[in-house]
Amino acid sequence: MSRRLPTALSAAALASALVLSACGEEAPAKPSPSISSVTVDGSDPAKAPTVTVKSPLTVATTESEVVTDGTGAALAKDDLMTIQAVILNGRDGKVAHSTWETGAVGLDLGAADLFPAFRSQLPGKKIGSRVVITSTPTDAFGATGNEAIGVKKDDAVVFVVDVVAATKPLKGAEGKAVAPKAGLPKVTMNEGKPATIVVPKGAKAPTKTTVQPLIQGTGAEVTKGRSVRVAYTGALWKDGSVFDSSASRPEQPYFDFPIGGGKVIKGWDTGLLGQKVGSRVLLVIPPAEGYGAEGSPPKISGTDTLVFVVDILAAY
């Protein structure tokens, strides 16, 4: 099917929560030395904050503190969320990466490949919050660091995270049924199994990508740069044989990817744009917008037209 992509920002991860609160007549807990070593200036969510780190920073335990408390719902540990973040190297206090320069990022808070610090610390934080996190090297980039952004394996990491939005994925398409145009493949959904796709006998394959909603959802619109979660089945036009399906992977029967950035075949990148969460979409994709002249051996040749039925479960 598509070209796979690890969860966005997995290799540039974020970190963990420290709740500083009073209980009864006890004095408020004091921030740890690592948290106290970070100053965050700026309150405009449209602009990156200015972050100052007293370096070199040593972090014994990953911690976090809410700089600005949001007014939205608290994050659940399995939410799909959208964030802005600044990542700083604790060794020298320099900015290693800022999504305010590259665009907000969608993340699966429950993904196993997301760094442990992020998974343990952001649940419970409210949508709209700005959170500063000081992370141990292990809880950030692991034993190897991230040389691509200048973080070595022993460098502590500081994250300043704005929680922009969060959502929970649908289990399947839901909305109003749409009658497909004549001459298109017939789709039969099979719960827990790949869909059955029957191509009309003698029908000529289209030369351009065909986009046919089968169910019209009413959720968020799929726009360029957003991460999208889908469930899908792919078959060959020539005989209707299924070559791939998310249902064939019961441990993770869905696929997440950022749309519009060339991380999947072109027919997906263009055909799903503008659709809404909850929709079921039939895509008929000629070779030029699929896998090209090289195909994807051994199942897909360079002349194969592809047929997909795609349920859009979330956009984040």
Phi and psi in degrees as a GROMACS rama.xvg file:
@    title "Ramachandran Plot"
@    xaxis  label "Phi"
@    yaxis  label "Psi"
@TYPE xy
-85.1562  167.64  SER-2
-77.4486  126.437  ARG-3
-81.5738  150.862  ARG-4
-137.582  130.901  LEU-5
-62.5852  160.72  PRO-6
-52.5337  132.023  THR-7
-54.5036  138.735  ALA-8
65.743  10.3294  LEU-9
-58.3697  -41.6984  SER-10
-86.5165  8.65537  ALA-11
-135.19  36.7144  ALA-12
-59.5471  -171.95  ALA-13
-138.004  -165.824  LEU-14
-142.956  -155.151  ALA-15
-114.425  166.666  SER-16
-108.602  135.105  ALA-17
-124.865  112.872  LEU-18
-89.6544  117.231  VAL-19
-104.249  101.942  LEU-20
-142.084  156.56  SER-21
-89.8537  149.048  ALA-22
-130.928  117.831  CYS-23
60.9581  -124.91  GLY-24
-101.384  6.90607  GLU-25
-67.7428  148.148  GLU-26
-71.4245  149.099  ALA-27
-57.3107  143.693  PRO-28
-63.1906  140.961  ALA-29
-84.7442  140.763  LYS-30
-59.8367  145.539  PRO-31
-69.4694  163.317  SER-32
-55.7067  -35.6368  PRO-33
-69.2922  -43.7412  SER-34
-65.0423  -40.8882  ILE-35
-66.203  -16.2541  SER-36
-84.7301  0.0241952  SER-37
-117.335  129.395  VAL-38
-118.152  130.538  THR-39
-118.114  121.188  VAL-40
-116.497  143.28  ASP-41
108.887  137.508  GLY-42
-127.624  -0.725694  SER-43
-80.7183  113.22  ASP-44
-64.6868  -16.1413  PRO-45
-80.1568  -10.2424  ALA-46
-123.609  148.133  LYS-47
-66.5992  137.046  ALA-48
-70.0297  158.412  PRO-49
-93.0886  121.422  THR-50
-117.63  127.776  VAL-51
-115.225  129.189  THR-52
-119.675  128.213  VAL-53
-77.4453  100.933  LYS-54
-107.097  159.922  SER-55
-72.4276  141.558  PRO-56
-100.693  128.972  LEU-57
-109.554  129.371  THR-58
-122.979  116.36  VAL-59
-86.2479  -33.8094  ALA-60
-138.503  132.922  THR-61
-63.7202  130.136  THR-62
-140.274  165.331  GLU-63
-148.673  159.89  SER-64
-144.911  138.473  GLU-65
-80.1306  120.14  VAL-66
-83.0913  -46.7375  VAL-67
-129.102  123.768  THR-68
-85.1774  124.758  ASP-69
-76.173  172.818  GLY-70
-112.535  1.49223  THR-71
-85.8816  -173.483  GLY-72
-67.7248  153.815  ALA-73
-73.9277  141.803  ALA-74
-68.9909  136.191  LEU-75
-93.7055  159.302  ALA-76
-69.3841  -13.5558  LYS-77
-114.615  16.3549  ASP-78
-69.7868  152.398  ASP-79
-96.5021  125.924  LEU-80
-130.573  158.48  MET-81
-115.843  131.553  THR-82
-134.334  160.168  ILE-83
-114.404  146.651  GLN-84
-153.645  145.752  ALA-85
-112.158  132.028  VAL-86
-114.168  126.066  ILE-87
-122.826  146.049  LEU-88
-83.8185  121.116  ASN-89
-66.9018  -20.7474  GLY-90
-65.7122  -42.1658  ARG-91
-127.109  -1.99693  ASP-92
75.8893  8.68624  GLY-93
-85.4493  148.557  LYS-94
-70.5011  124.21  VAL-95
-92.6729  -31.9628  ALA-96
-163.21  147.101  HIS-97
-139.617  124.076  SER-98
-74.7491  -13.3334  THR-99
-65.5434  -18.4815  TRP-100
-91.7304  -30.1141  GLU-101
-108.82  -15.0751  THR-102
114.824  146.456  GLY-103
-54.998  152.086  ALA-104
-119.113  137.256  VAL-105
-94.4307  134.498  GLY-106
-135.953  145.858  LEU-107
-95.5443  107.948  ASP-108
-64.5593  -21.0879  LEU-109
-97.7747  4.26866  GLY-110
-67.8508  135.512  ALA-111
-66.3044  -25.6469  ALA-112
-90.9893  4.78597  ASP-113
-81.3207  143.703  LEU-114
-59.8608  142.692  PHE-115
-54.4768  -38.6404  PRO-116
-62.3418  -39.9443  ALA-117
-67.2775  -45.2807  PHE-118
-65.0911  -31.8642  ARG-119
-86.4634  -22.9325  SER-120
-103.222  -31.3019  GLN-121
-81.3197  -27.9052  LEU-122
-55.016  134.284  PRO-123
98.1571  -21.6844  GLY-124
-73.657  146.155  LYS-125
-87.5897  147.725  LYS-126
-60.6919  132.921  ILE-127
98.9984  -5.97146  GLY-128
-79.9208  152.722  SER-129
-112.589  125.078  ARG-130
-124.579  132.844  VAL-131
-102.572  135.9  VAL-132
-130.258  129.829  ILE-133
-108.82  122.883  THR-134
-119.09  141.857  SER-135
-65.2366  156.898  THR-136
-55.9749  -41.2151  PRO-137
-63.15  -40.1997  THR-138
-79.4616  -7.8447  ASP-139
-102.486  -86.0577  ALA-140
-104.421  10.8922  PHE-141
72.1268  -159.216  GLY-142
-72.7942  -14.6001  ALA-143
-104.56  -13.3771  THR-144
69.9315  -163.873  GLY-145
-141.415  86.4242  ASN-146
-62.0646  -26.0221  GLU-147
-61.0031  -29.9784  ALA-148
-114.308  15.3203  ILE-149
83.6912  16.0363  GLY-150
-99.4011  119.646  VAL-151
-86.9641  167.156  LYS-152
-62.7378  -24.2702  LYS-153
-102.916  9.24135  ASP-154
-84.4329  128.402  ASP-155
-68.2469  156.931  ALA-156
-130.078  140.471  VAL-157
-112.845  131.283  VAL-158
-119.653  134.229  PHE-159
-116.399  116.437  VAL-160
-119.02  128.731  VAL-161
-100.283  120.949  ASP-162
-84.6268  103.893  VAL-163
-82.6002  -45.2855  VAL-164
-161.742  166.602  ALA-165
-154.25  154.004  ALA-166
-151.881  164.765  THR-167
-114.096  135.879  LYS-168
-71.7281  149.686  PRO-169
-73.422  160.622  LEU-170
-87.775  -18.7751  LYS-171
-170.961  176.338  GLY-172
-64.4771  144.358  ALA-173
-151.837  134.357  GLU-174
156.378  -154.705  GLY-175
-92.7451  129.626  LYS-176
-66.4214  142.395  ALA-177
-120.86  130.72  VAL-178
-74.7824  121.879  ALA-179
-72.5701  157.836  PRO-180
-66.9739  153.204  LYS-181
-64.1517  147.876  ALA-182
90.8731  -3.02762  GLY-183
-92.7789  158.629  LEU-184
-58.6698  148.718  PRO-185
-94.3469  134.943  LYS-186
-114.563  131.504  VAL-187
-122.163  121.882  THR-188
-83.3153  140.95  MET-189
-126.719  109.627  ASN-190
-56.2295  125.261  GLU-191
77.383  1.42798  GLY-192
-134.753  164.508  LYS-193
-58.4268  146.43  PRO-194
-66.2072  155.514  ALA-195
-97.3216  127.33  THR-196
-121.426  119.462  ILE-197
-114.562  118.662  VAL-198
-88.6554  132.824  VAL-199
-56.7005  134.054  PRO-200
-63.1556  133.504  LYS-201
78.6453  -2.515  GLY-202
-71.5378  141.022  ALA-203
-88.7755  134.136  LYS-204
-66.9504  138.075  ALA-205
-66.8192  154.221  PRO-206
-93.8563  -10.6214  THR-207
-126.043  154.739  LYS-208
-60.5191  129.036  THR-209
-103.969  130.567  THR-210
-118.016  115.132  VAL-211
-129.158  106.128  GLN-212
-63.7899  135.893  PRO-213
-104.797  -31.0808  LEU-214
-132.783  130.854  ILE-215
-97.8624  108.562  GLN-216
-77.3318  171.235  GLY-217
-124.878  12.8359  THR-218
-85.0716  -160.998  GLY-219
-61.4109  146.956  ALA-220
-78.0879  142.478  GLU-221
-81.5092  113.318  VAL-222
-121.635  157.237  THR-223
-56.1647  133.189  LYS-224
95.086  -17.0024  GLY-225
-76.5373  151.803  ARG-226
-82.9917  142.238  SER-227
-128.024  139.055  VAL-228
-110.133  129.191  ARG-229
-134.786  158.769  VAL-230
-117.029  144.027  ALA-231
-155.067  160.175  TYR-232
-134.198  136.765  THR-233
-119.003  136.738  GLY-234
-136.959  164.915  ALA-235
-90.4888  136.746  LEU-236
-60.6479  -37.4704  TRP-237
-64.7823  -28.4607  LYS-238
-146.509  0.767038  ASP-239
74.8569  6.32796  GLY-240
-71.5094  134.968  SER-241
-77.8779  128.667  VAL-242
-108.937  -14.5614  PHE-243
-164.276  147.092  ASP-244
-160.499  136.413  SER-245
-64.4576  -25.1751  SER-246
-67.5616  -16.6562  ALA-247
-79.6639  -3.23027  SER-248
-121.408  77.3157  ARG-249
-59.7435  -23.913  PRO-250
-71.141  -23.0529  GLU-251
-154.132  79.274  GLN-252
-82.5123  44.4169  PRO-253
-154.585  173.179  TYR-254
-141.624  131.074  PHE-255
-111.32  139.979  ASP-256
-160.917  153.696  PHE-257
-83.5792  126.208  PRO-258
-89.4698  144.624  ILE-259
89.4143  6.19529  GLY-260
-115.333  12.7222  GLY-261
78.6922  17.5987  GLY-262
-88.7102  -9.08709  LYS-263
-132.174  174.439  VAL-264
-61.8498  153.171  ILE-265
-59.5945  -37.0819  LYS-266
-61.1651  -30.6005  GLY-267
-76.3577  -46.4238  TRP-268
-57.2574  -37.4291  ASP-269
-94.7947  -36.3746  THR-270
-72.127  -26.551  GLY-271
-94.275  -13.5893  LEU-272
-61.3272  136.186  LEU-273
87.0697  -13.6893  GLY-274
-75.6637  165.173  GLN-275
-114.842  151.425  LYS-276
-57.909  136.467  VAL-277
102.217  -15.3423  GLY-278
-76.6264  149.121  SER-279
-112.638  123.549  ARG-280
-123.19  131.67  VAL-281
-93.7395  125.37  LEU-282
-118.172  127.57  LEU-283
-114.537  115.925  VAL-284
-121.697  117.381  ILE-285
-70.2937  164.621  PRO-286
-54.4202  -38.7768  PRO-287
-61.2471  -27.9549  ALA-288
-108.735  10.7583  GLU-289
-109.354  -109.001  GLY-290
-103.836  8.6099  TYR-291
69.2284  -168.53  GLY-292
-65.3239  -22.6114  ALA-293
-82.6118  -17.5911  GLU-294
64.3753  -160.707  GLY-295
-140.83  77.1171  SER-296
-58.3964  153.14  PRO-297
-91.9444  -6.5457  PRO-298
-86.6571  -32.3588  LYS-299
-115.697  121.798  ILE-300
-89.7531  172.845  SER-301
-72.8788  -4.60115  GLY-302
-113.635  5.81908  THR-303
-81.8423  128.562  ASP-304
-85.0426  138.559  THR-305
-107.117  146.585  LEU-306
-124.629  124.944  VAL-307
-122.943  143.909  PHE-308
-115.4  124.733  VAL-309
-126.39  123.972  VAL-310
-96.0054  124.896  ASP-311
-90.9354  109.644  ILE-312
-94.3035  -25.8711  LEU-313
-166.989  154.85  ALA-314
-136.356  123.537  ALA-315
